[in-house]
Amino acid sequence: ILIEERNRRFDNKEENEIFEVRLKKACGKEKIEKILALLDHDQEKHLENVRRYFKLAGGYATAALLDILVAEERRGRRRLICKFLTYCAEADFESVVSHLKDSRWFLVRNIVYVLGEIGDEKTIVYLEMTAEHDDARVRLETIKALSKLGPSTIGVLEAMLGDADYQIKIEAVKAL
């Protein structure tokens, strides 16, 4: 419905602005928390519709999803939010990658996961940055993300063979 409405009103600037305001409201934190709560009751029933919602919402939902992600304690829910962020990142890539400089290692690790899920070589430059992150958990997630991107990541993975952390070296070897 959102896409049809947007396409119908695309030529009318005033109606398009009204539509934008409504879409931003539909992607507010409270609304998104309600949408995510649907998954708590019956994930199987609602998951496909929630996926479609976030694909349609695009970058409008990025800020709210990031706020919710930071506070979320359940690992499974965080992964699900990251999947939804993947859809948003297609429309709001710069906003998502800007969080790679966040001081919270767990948020950076989740953003790295999102970059791996995007599966686009444009993410390599950002993953090169996180390959040198202070926290080993971020570097491990970086290896997983790089391994999804193919041969163009070999240089970064080879550089990670010199990491001080033994586990990082092992995972880099596996990824290579």
Secondary structure, 3 states (H helix, E strand, C coil): CHHHHHHHHCCCHHHHHHHHHHHHHHCCHHHHHHHHHHHHHHHHHHHHHHHHHHHHHHHHHHHHHHHHHHHCCCHHHHHHHHHHHHHHHHHCHHHHHHHHHCCCHHHHHHHHHHHHHHCCHHHHHHHHHHCCCCCHHHHHHHHHHHHCCCHHHHHHHHHHCCCCCHHHHHHHHHHC
